[in-house]
């Protein structure tokens, strides 16, 4: 169908194909594209950062990912987790 989804190493689909484009998981989140905008889903397929970016990269080990709202101009976003 030309749509992207996610499967585990054994080929079992855990997020059905539904995205125009997608990038691999990093930091338990993956960048996915719908209607020309990028957002992020978690491993359950829940949208956790809304579709708002022109482009999105991968989260590094420090929880930082570079995103763009204007083609060619990038800035970092950082994962923040609630304190327990």
Biopython code that builds the backbone (N, CA, C, O; Angstrom):
import numpy as np
from Bio.PDB.StructureBuilder import StructureBuilder

atoms = [
    (1, "UNK", "N", (0.820, -1.211, 0.000)),
    (1, "UNK", "CA", (0.000, 0.000, 0.000)),
    (1, "UNK", "C", (0.853, 1.261, 0.000)),
    (1, "UNK", "O", (0.324, 2.363, -0.143)),
    (2, "UNK", "N", (2.173, 1.115, 0.159)),
    (2, "UNK", "CA", (3.041, 2.278, 0.205)),
    (2, "UNK", "C", (3.078, 2.973, 1.547)),
    (2, "UNK", "O", (3.747, 3.995, 1.695)),
    (3, "UNK", "N", (2.368, 2.436, 2.533)),
    (3, "UNK", "CA", (2.356, 3.037, 3.871)),
    (3, "UNK", "C", (3.367, 2.338, 4.767)),
    (3, "UNK", "O", (3.729, 1.184, 4.538)),
    (4, "UNK", "N", (3.811, 3.050, 5.782)),
    (4, "UNK", "CA", (4.805, 2.552, 6.724)),
    (4, "UNK", "C", (4.167, 2.174, 8.047)),
    (4, "UNK", "O", (3.214, 2.813, 8.494)),
    (5, "UNK", "N", (4.698, 1.134, 8.666)),
    (5, "UNK", "CA", (4.331, 0.693, 9.994)),
    (5, "UNK", "C", (5.582, 0.124, 10.648)),
    (5, "UNK", "O", (6.697, 0.403, 10.208)),
    (6, "UNK", "N", (5.401, -0.674, 11.698)),
    (6, "UNK", "CA", (6.556, -1.212, 12.417)),
    (6, "UNK", "C", (6.342, -2.683, 12.739)),
    (6, "UNK", "O", (5.239, -3.115, 13.076)),
    (7, "UNK", "N", (7.447, -3.452, 12.623)),
    (7, "UNK", "CA", (7.440, -4.871, 12.949)),
    (7, "UNK", "C", (8.661, -5.165, 13.807)),
    (7, "UNK", "O", (9.660, -4.448, 13.743)),
    (8, "UNK", "N", (8.578, -6.232, 14.618)),
    (8, "UNK", "CA", (9.736, -6.614, 15.429)),
    (8, "UNK", "C", (10.717, -7.422, 14.580)),
    (8, "UNK", "O", (10.494, -7.620, 13.385)),
    (9, "UNK", "N", (11.792, -7.883, 15.196)),
    (9, "UNK", "CA", (12.844, -8.608, 14.473)),
    (9, "UNK", "C", (12.346, -9.918, 13.860)),
    (9, "UNK", "O", (12.944, -10.428, 12.912)),
    (10, "UNK", "N", (11.262, -10.458, 14.396)),
    (10, "UNK", "CA", (10.699, -11.706, 13.859)),
    (10, "UNK", "C", (9.648, -11.450, 12.785)),
    (10, "UNK", "O", (9.079, -12.390, 12.231)),
    (11, "UNK", "N", (9.391, -10.177, 12.492)),
    (11, "UNK", "CA", (8.427, -9.837, 11.450)),
    (11, "UNK", "C", (7.002, -9.650, 11.936)),
    (11, "UNK", "O", (6.094, -9.451, 11.129)),
    (12, "UNK", "N", (6.793, -9.711, 13.264)),
    (12, "UNK", "CA", (5.451, -9.509, 13.811)),
    (12, "UNK", "C", (5.134, -8.012, 13.844)),
    (12, "UNK", "O", (5.851, -7.230, 14.469)),
    (13, "UNK", "N", (4.071, -7.631, 13.175)),
    (13, "UNK", "CA", (3.675, -6.226, 13.103)),
    (13, "UNK", "C", (3.138, -5.785, 14.461)),
    (13, "UNK", "O", (2.243, -6.425, 15.014)),
    (14, "UNK", "N", (3.684, -4.691, 14.999)),
    (14, "UNK", "CA", (3.166, -4.152, 16.265)),
    (14, "UNK", "C", (2.543, -2.775, 16.098)),
    (14, "UNK", "O", (1.849, -2.302, 16.998)),
    (15, "UNK", "N", (2.778, -2.123, 14.960)),
    (15, "UNK", "CA", (2.055, -0.908, 14.588)),
    (15, "UNK", "C", (1.724, -1.051, 13.107)),
    (15, "UNK", "O", (2.617, -1.101, 12.262)),
    (16, "UNK", "N", (0.456, -1.115, 12.812)),
    (16, "UNK", "CA", (0.001, -1.339, 11.437)),
    (16, "UNK", "C", (0.476, -0.228, 10.498)),
    (16, "UNK", "O", (0.585, 0.924, 10.918)),
    (17, "UNK", "N", (0.758, -0.556, 9.237)),
    (17, "UNK", "CA", (1.122, 0.468, 8.259)),
    (17, "UNK", "C", (0.013, 1.515, 8.130)),
    (17, "UNK", "O", (-1.138, 1.189, 7.839)),
    (18, "UNK", "N", (0.385, 2.777, 8.353)),
    (18, "UNK", "CA", (-0.585, 3.862, 8.304)),
    (18, "UNK", "C", (0.064, 5.219, 8.049)),
    (18, "UNK", "O", (-0.629, 6.227, 7.914)),
    (19, "UNK", "N", (1.403, 5.245, 7.981)),
    (19, "UNK", "CA", (2.133, 6.501, 7.869)),
    (19, "UNK", "C", (2.699, 6.684, 6.463)),
    (19, "UNK", "O", (3.039, 5.710, 5.793)),
    (20, "UNK", "N", (2.797, 7.941, 6.020)),
    (20, "UNK", "CA", (3.393, 8.251, 4.722)),
    (20, "UNK", "C", (4.879, 7.926, 4.712)),
    (20, "UNK", "O", (5.430, 7.519, 3.689)),
    (21, "UNK", "N", (5.522, 8.109, 5.859)),
    (21, "UNK", "CA", (6.944, 7.842, 6.015)),
    (21, "UNK", "C", (7.196, 7.593, 7.492)),
    (21, "UNK", "O", (6.386, 7.983, 8.333)),
    (22, "UNK", "N", (8.292, 6.958, 7.810)),
    (22, "UNK", "CA", (8.625, 6.672, 9.206)),
    (22, "UNK", "C", (10.114, 6.453, 9.338)),
    (22, "UNK", "O", (10.782, 6.058, 8.383)),
    (23, "UNK", "N", (10.632, 6.712, 10.529)),
    (23, "UNK", "CA", (12.028, 6.457, 10.854)),
    (23, "UNK", "C", (12.078, 5.453, 11.994)),
    (23, "UNK", "O", (11.094, 5.267, 12.709)),
    (24, "UNK", "N", (13.213, 4.814, 12.159)),
    (24, "UNK", "CA", (13.383, 3.791, 13.190)),
    (24, "UNK", "C", (13.195, 4.375, 14.591)),
    (24, "UNK", "O", (13.333, 5.579, 14.810)),
    (25, "UNK", "N", (12.877, 3.487, 15.527)),
    (25, "UNK", "CA", (12.734, 3.904, 16.919)),
    (25, "UNK", "C", (14.086, 4.287, 17.508)),
    (25, "UNK", "O", (15.103, 3.642, 17.252)),
    (26, "UNK", "N", (14.070, 5.340, 18.294)),
    (26, "UNK", "CA", (15.220, 5.772, 19.084)),
    (26, "UNK", "C", (14.647, 6.442, 20.323)),
    (26, "UNK", "O", (13.734, 7.262, 20.225)),
    (27, "UNK", "N", (15.177, 6.097, 21.479)),
    (27, "UNK", "CA", (14.626, 6.656, 22.711)),
    (27, "UNK", "C", (13.180, 6.251, 22.925)),
    (27, "UNK", "O", (12.406, 7.014, 23.504)),
    (28, "UNK", "N", (12.801, 5.066, 22.470)),
    (28, "UNK", "CA", (11.448, 4.515, 22.590)),
    (28, "UNK", "C", (10.410, 5.318, 21.814)),
    (28, "UNK", "O", (9.210, 5.208, 22.064)),
    (29, "UNK", "N", (10.890, 6.134, 20.861)),
    (29, "UNK", "CA", (9.969, 6.907, 20.022)),
    (29, "UNK", "C", (10.460, 6.854, 18.584)),
    (29, "UNK", "O", (11.654, 6.711, 18.321)),
    (30, "UNK", "N", (9.516, 6.971, 17.665)),
    (30, "UNK", "CA", (9.855, 6.987, 16.251)),
    (30, "UNK", "C", (9.186, 8.177, 15.585)),
    (30, "UNK", "O", (8.032, 8.494, 15.872)),
    (31, "UNK", "N", (9.915, 8.830, 14.696)),
    (31, "UNK", "CA", (9.338, 9.911, 13.900)),
    (31, "UNK", "C", (8.480, 9.298, 12.807)),
    (31, "UNK", "O", (8.905, 8.371, 12.118)),
    (32, "UNK", "N", (7.265, 9.823, 12.652)),
    (32, "UNK", "CA", (6.340, 9.354, 11.622)),
    (32, "UNK", "C", (5.735, 10.562, 10.913)),
    (32, "UNK", "O", (5.572, 11.629, 11.503)),
    (33, "UNK", "N", (5.410, 10.373, 9.647)),
    (33, "UNK", "CA", (4.912, 11.474, 8.836)),
    (33, "UNK", "C", (3.485, 11.200, 8.366)),
    (33, "UNK", "O", (3.180, 10.120, 7.860)),
    (34, "UNK", "N", (2.617, 12.201, 8.545)),
    (34, "UNK", "CA", (1.233, 12.163, 8.062)),
    (34, "UNK", "C", (0.921, 13.531, 7.466)),
    (34, "UNK", "O", (1.245, 14.563, 8.054)),
    (35, "UNK", "N", (0.294, 13.530, 6.301)),
    (35, "UNK", "CA", (-0.080, 14.784, 5.629)),
    (35, "UNK", "C", (1.092, 15.750, 5.500)),
    (35, "UNK", "O", (0.918, 16.963, 5.610)),
    (36, "UNK", "N", (2.295, 15.204, 5.264)),
    (36, "UNK", "CA", (3.474, 16.026, 5.043)),
    (36, "UNK", "C", (4.132, 16.587, 6.287)),
    (36, "UNK", "O", (5.109, 17.328, 6.180)),
    (37, "UNK", "N", (3.624, 16.256, 7.467)),
    (37, "UNK", "CA", (4.192, 16.747, 8.732)),
    (37, "UNK", "C", (4.676, 15.569, 9.568)),
    (37, "UNK", "O", (4.086, 14.489, 9.544)),
    (38, "UNK", "N", (5.760, 15.793, 10.307)),
    (38, "UNK", "CA", (6.338, 14.766, 11.162)),
    (38, "UNK", "C", (5.931, 14.965, 12.618)),
    (38, "UNK", "O", (5.838, 16.090, 13.109)),
    (39, "UNK", "N", (5.691, 13.849, 13.290)),
    (39, "UNK", "CA", (5.432, 13.800, 14.721)),
    (39, "UNK", "C", (6.117, 12.560, 15.268)),
    (39, "UNK", "O", (6.921, 11.946, 14.567)),
    (40, "UNK", "N", (5.818, 12.180, 16.499)),
    (40, "UNK", "CA", (6.469, 11.028, 17.111)),
    (40, "UNK", "C", (5.446, 10.116, 17.782)),
    (40, "UNK", "O", (4.506, 10.583, 18.426)),
    (41, "UNK", "N", (5.646, 8.803, 17.618)),
    (41, "UNK", "CA", (4.822, 7.798, 18.286)),
    (41, "UNK", "C", (5.696, 6.996, 19.239)),
    (41, "UNK", "O", (6.910, 6.896, 19.062)),
    (42, "UNK", "N", (5.045, 6.424, 20.263)),
    (42, "UNK", "CA", (5.778, 5.519, 21.151)),
    (42, "UNK", "C", (5.617, 4.092, 20.631)),
    (42, "UNK", "O", (4.985, 3.875, 19.597)),
    (43, "UNK", "N", (6.179, 3.130, 21.337)),
    (43, "UNK", "CA", (6.151, 1.735, 20.868)),
    (43, "UNK", "C", (4.759, 1.123, 20.897)),
    (43, "UNK", "O", (4.549, 0.046, 20.338)),
    (44, "UNK", "N", (3.801, 1.791, 21.540)),
    (44, "UNK", "CA", (2.401, 1.343, 21.518)),
    (44, "UNK", "C", (1.649, 1.943, 20.334)),
    (44, "UNK", "O", (0.479, 1.628, 20.114)),
    (45, "UNK", "N", (2.315, 2.802, 19.576)),
    (45, "UNK", "CA", (1.672, 3.446, 18.434)),
    (45, "UNK", "C", (0.907, 4.702, 18.797)),
    (45, "UNK", "O", (0.212, 5.272, 17.955)),
    (46, "UNK", "N", (1.026, 5.142, 20.046)),
    (46, "UNK", "CA", (0.339, 6.357, 20.493)),
    (46, "UNK", "C", (1.128, 7.585, 20.054)),
    (46, "UNK", "O", (2.341, 7.652, 20.257)),
    (47, "UNK", "N", (0.448, 8.548, 19.459)),
    (47, "UNK", "CA", (1.077, 9.798, 19.067)),
    (47, "UNK", "C", (1.425, 10.577, 20.330)),
    (47, "UNK", "O", (0.531, 10.957, 21.087)),
    (48, "UNK", "N", (2.718, 10.821, 20.568)),
    (48, "UNK", "CA", (3.142, 11.503, 21.790)),
    (48, "UNK", "C", (3.655, 12.921, 21.519)),
    (48, "UNK", "O", (3.687, 13.746, 22.433)),
    (49, "UNK", "N", (4.049, 13.210, 20.303)),
    (49, "UNK", "CA", (4.386, 14.570, 19.879)),
    (49, "UNK", "C", (3.653, 14.795, 18.563)),
    (49, "UNK", "O", (3.883, 14.080, 17.587)),
    (50, "UNK", "N", (2.781, 15.778, 18.541)),
    (50, "UNK", "CA", (1.888, 16.019, 17.411)),
    (50, "UNK", "C", (2.640, 16.252, 16.103)),
    (50, "UNK", "O", (3.809, 16.638, 16.100)),
    (51, "UNK", "N", (1.944, 16.008, 14.997)),
    (51, "UNK", "CA", (2.478, 16.269, 13.660)),
    (51, "UNK", "C", (2.607, 17.776, 13.476)),
    (51, "UNK", "O", (1.613, 18.485, 13.316)),
    (52, "UNK", "N", (3.864, 18.257, 13.501)),
    (52, "UNK", "CA", (4.076, 19.697, 13.419)),
    (52, "UNK", "C", (5.382, 20.079, 12.749)),
    (52, "UNK", "O", (5.637, 21.263, 12.528)),
    (53, "UNK", "N", (6.211, 19.101, 12.424)),
    (53, "UNK", "CA", (7.541, 19.398, 11.912)),
    (53, "UNK", "C", (7.670, 19.122, 10.414)),
    (53, "UNK", "O", (7.037, 18.211, 9.879)),
    (54, "UNK", "N", (8.512, 19.933, 9.742)),
    (54, "UNK", "CA", (8.822, 19.717, 8.328)),
    (54, "UNK", "C", (9.753, 18.519, 8.171)),
    (54, "UNK", "O", (9.745, 17.851, 7.136)),
    (55, "UNK", "N", (10.562, 18.247, 9.207)),
    (55, "UNK", "CA", (11.476, 17.104, 9.220)),
    (55, "UNK", "C", (11.805, 16.783, 10.668)),
    (55, "UNK", "O", (11.694, 17.639, 11.546)),
    (56, "UNK", "N", (12.206, 15.556, 10.907)),
    (56, "UNK", "CA", (12.575, 15.122, 12.256)),
    (56, "UNK", "C", (13.653, 14.061, 12.150)),
    (56, "UNK", "O", (13.678, 13.265, 11.212)),
    (57, "UNK", "N", (14.550, 14.067, 13.138)),
    (57, "UNK", "CA", (15.639, 13.100, 13.152)),
    (57, "UNK", "C", (15.387, 11.992, 14.158)),
    (57, "UNK", "O", (14.263, 11.518, 14.324)),
    (58, "UNK", "N", (16.456, 11.593, 14.821)),
    (58, "UNK", "CA", (16.430, 10.504, 15.790)),
    (58, "UNK", "C", (16.861, 11.035, 17.153)),
    (58, "UNK", "O", (17.698, 11.933, 17.233)),
    (59, "UNK", "N", (16.296, 10.485, 18.221)),
    (59, "UNK", "CA", (16.718, 10.844, 19.570)),
    (59, "UNK", "C", (18.051, 10.171, 19.878)),
    (59, "UNK", "O", (18.239, 8.987, 19.598)),
    (60, "UNK", "N", (18.977, 10.939, 20.459)),
    (60, "UNK", "CA", (20.258, 10.358, 20.853)),
    (60, "UNK", "C", (20.151, 9.831, 22.288)),
    (60, "UNK", "O", (19.080, 9.874, 22.894)),
    (61, "UNK", "N", (21.257, 9.340, 22.819)),
    (61, "UNK", "CA", (21.237, 8.745, 24.160)),
    (61, "UNK", "C", (20.970, 9.768, 25.254)),
    (61, "UNK", "O", (20.636, 9.388, 26.377)),
    (62, "UNK", "N", (21.107, 11.054, 24.957)),
    (62, "UNK", "CA", (20.788, 12.117, 25.912)),
    (62, "UNK", "C", (19.347, 12.591, 25.779)),
    (62, "UNK", "O", (18.949, 13.533, 26.464)),
    (63, "UNK", "N", (18.551, 11.957, 24.906)),
    (63, "UNK", "CA", (17.154, 12.341, 24.733)),
    (63, "UNK", "C", (16.957, 13.571, 23.869)),
    (63, "UNK", "O", (15.920, 14.227, 23.962)),
    (64, "UNK", "N", (17.932, 13.899, 23.029)),
    (64, "UNK", "CA", (17.854, 15.072, 22.165)),
    (64, "UNK", "C", (17.633, 14.634, 20.723)),
    (64, "UNK", "O", (18.257, 13.687, 20.245)),
    (65, "UNK", "N", (16.735, 15.338, 20.038)),
    (65, "UNK", "CA", (16.439, 15.081, 18.627)),
    (65, "UNK", "C", (16.362, 16.428, 17.912)),
    (65, "UNK", "O", (15.813, 17.393, 18.444)),
    (66, "UNK", "N", (16.913, 16.483, 16.707)),
    (66, "UNK", "CA", (16.820, 17.713, 15.921)),
    (66, "UNK", "C", (15.618, 17.643, 14.998)),
    (66, "UNK", "O", (15.409, 16.651, 14.299)),
    (67, "UNK", "N", (14.828, 18.717, 15.006)),
    (67, "UNK", "CA", (13.617, 18.819, 14.190)),
    (67, "UNK", "C", (13.634, 20.139, 13.436)),
    (67, "UNK", "O", (14.413, 21.040, 13.747)),
    (68, "UNK", "N", (12.773, 20.236, 12.451)),
    (68, "UNK", "CA", (12.696, 21.441, 11.630)),
    (68, "UNK", "C", (11.243, 21.844, 11.442)),
    (68, "UNK", "O", (10.391, 20.999, 11.168)),
    (69, "UNK", "N", (10.958, 23.134, 11.589)),
    (69, "UNK", "CA", (9.630, 23.646, 11.251)),
    (69, "UNK", "C", (9.688, 24.386, 9.921)),
    (69, "UNK", "O", (8.674, 24.573, 9.249)),
    (70, "UNK", "N", (10.910, 24.806, 9.553)),
    (70, "UNK", "CA", (11.165, 25.448, 8.265)),
    (70, "UNK", "C", (12.233, 24.620, 7.569)),
    (70, "UNK", "O", (13.296, 24.374, 8.139)),
    (71, "UNK", "N", (11.966, 24.194, 6.358)),
    (71, "UNK", "CA", (12.902, 23.362, 5.605)),
    (71, "UNK", "C", (14.335, 23.877, 5.714)),
    (71, "UNK", "O", (14.619, 25.026, 5.376)),
    (72, "UNK", "N", (15.242, 23.008, 6.193)),
    (72, "UNK", "CA", (16.659, 23.336, 6.266)),
    (72, "UNK", "C", (17.118, 24.028, 7.541)),
    (72, "UNK", "O", (18.317, 24.243, 7.715)),
    (73, "UNK", "N", (16.204, 24.382, 8.437)),
    (73, "UNK", "CA", (16.559, 25.042, 9.682)),
    (73, "UNK", "C", (16.151, 24.133, 10.846)),
    (73, "UNK", "O", (14.963, 23.894, 11.062)),
    (74, "UNK", "N", (17.134, 23.632, 11.590)),
    (74, "UNK", "CA", (16.876, 22.638, 12.631)),
    (74, "UNK", "C", (17.150, 23.194, 14.027)),
    (74, "UNK", "O", (17.994, 24.071, 14.216)),
    (75, "UNK", "N", (16.412, 22.657, 14.996)),
    (75, "UNK", "CA", (16.642, 22.984, 16.400)),
    (75, "UNK", "C", (16.400, 21.730, 17.227)),
    (75, "UNK", "O", (15.675, 20.834, 16.793)),
    (76, "UNK", "N", (17.005, 21.652, 18.428)),
    (76, "UNK", "CA", (16.859, 20.449, 19.246)),
    (76, "UNK", "C", (15.589, 20.469, 20.096)),
    (76, "UNK", "O", (15.151, 21.517, 20.570)),
    (77, "UNK", "N", (15.017, 19.290, 20.273)),
    (77, "UNK", "CA", (13.988, 19.089, 21.290)),
    (77, "UNK", "C", (14.543, 18.027, 22.235)),
    (77, "UNK", "O", (15.345, 17.190, 21.821)),
    (78, "UNK", "N", (14.128, 18.053, 23.489)),
    (78, "UNK", "CA", (14.662, 17.142, 24.492)),
    (78, "UNK", "C", (13.534, 16.410, 25.181)),
    (78, "UNK", "O", (12.534, 17.014, 25.570)),
    (79, "UNK", "N", (13.696, 15.092, 25.335)),
    (79, "UNK", "CA", (12.724, 14.302, 26.084)),
    (79, "UNK", "C", (12.824, 14.649, 27.561)),
    (79, "UNK", "O", (13.917, 14.722, 28.123)),
    (80, "UNK", "N", (11.691, 14.855, 28.168)),
    (80, "UNK", "CA", (11.647, 15.119, 29.612)),
    (80, "UNK", "C", (10.664, 14.123, 30.217)),
    (80, "UNK", "O", (9.561, 13.936, 29.704)),
    (81, "UNK", "N", (11.068, 13.495, 31.298)),
    (81, "UNK", "CA", (10.232, 12.505, 31.949)),
    (81, "UNK", "C", (9.802, 13.022, 33.310)),
    (81, "UNK", "O", (10.585, 13.693, 33.983)),
    (82, "UNK", "N", (8.581, 12.728, 33.736)),
    (82, "UNK", "CA", (8.112, 13.181, 35.041)),
    (82, "UNK", "C", (8.972, 12.616, 36.163)),
    (82, "UNK", "O", (9.449, 11.483, 36.091)),
    (83, "UNK", "N", (9.159, 13.422, 37.195)),
    (83, "UNK", "CA", (9.898, 12.962, 38.368)),
    (83, "UNK", "C", (9.027, 12.038, 39.179)),
    (83, "UNK", "O", (7.824, 12.266, 39.306)),
    (84, "UNK", "N", (9.621, 10.993, 39.732)),
    (84, "UNK", "CA", (8.869, 10.027, 40.550)),
    (84, "UNK", "C", (9.052, 10.333, 42.011)),
    (84, "UNK", "O", (8.501, 9.635, 42.862)),
]
sb = StructureBuilder()
sb.init_structure("model")
sb.init_model(0)
sb.init_chain("A")
sb.init_seg("    ")
for serial, (resi, resn, name, xyz) in enumerate(atoms, 1):
    if name == "N":
        sb.init_residue(resn, " ", resi, " ")
    sb.init_atom(name, np.array(xyz, "f"), 0.0, 1.0, " ", f" {name:<3s}", serial, name[0])
structure = sb.get_structure()
